[in-house]
C-alpha cells in the first residue's frame, strides 16, 4: 500500500477528470493533460465506486464480494 494510505483512508475520484462506460470497462480523460486512461473491468468497478467518497476498506470489501 502507499505510504499513509490505510484501510480507513477515504478516497474519491478526482473532479478534473471525465469518464465513460465501455461495457465492463471504462475510459478516463484527465482534462488538464489530455491523457486518456483505459480501465479493465476491475478498474472500472473501482472507478465507479470512487464517484462517492469511500474508504479503502469499503472498496476492498465490495471487490471481495463480487
JOSUL-V211296 format. One record per helix or strand of 2 or more residues. SS is the DSSP state (2 for helix, 1 for strand). FROM is the first residue (numbers start at 1). LEN is the number of residues. Records with the same first field share a line. If there is no record, write none. Layout:
SS->FROM-LEN + FROM-LEN
//
This chain:
1->10-2 + 17-6 + 25-6 + 35-5 + 54-2
2->41-9 + 56-10
//
